[in-house]
Amino acid sequence: MKNLKKLSRTQLKSVVGGRACSIAIQQSNGTWVTHSGSCAYHMGNANEGTGYAQGSHYCNIGDGKIYHLTSNGGVSHCDD
């Protein structure tokens, strides 16, 4: 147990993996940019203002943010 190594998010992602997903984010000029990522699990508190209930899936695009879905009925395909 003395040789344990703390993994970074990037390293952990390569170990755990996840189903591929993508989200499109509208820019201030009205254009849309699609970002690829992998499905992840959010264990946060429902009161933290993310719009996600505790214990929900989302598409992790690697920018450290959890985006509230405004399309697809507000349901992530990561929950399928």
C-alpha positions, -999 to +999 in steps of 0.1 A: +000+000+000+030+023+002+033+024-036-001+040-043-002+067-069-028+094-071-041+095-107-049+128-125-083+132-142-068+124-176-050+093-163-082+081-145-102+087-177-079+064-196-083+037-170-121+039-164-130+051-199-166+057-207-191+056-235-184+083-261-208+113-263-209+148-277-226+181-269-231+212-291-227+246-274-240+277-290-215+305-291-222+342-286-222+348-323-250+322-328-228+295-343-226+260-327-195+241-317-196+204-311-174+190-284-166+152-280-162+136-247-171+105-226-200+098-203-193+105-167-211+103-134-218+134-113-221+126-076-227+163-066-253+179-045-287+187-062-286+221-045-253+233-061-271+250-090-259+227-119-294+216-128-284+180-124-298+159-097-275+140-074-262+109-090-268+117-127-248+111-158-234+138-181-211+142-211-176+152-198-158+172-225-128+179-203-133+215-195-143+209-158-178+222-163-212+204-161-236+218-186-274+219-180-291+203-210-316+225-228-324+201-256-333+164-258-359+169-232-331+178-207-321+141-206-285+130-214-280+101-238-255+090-212-285+079-191-297+055-219 
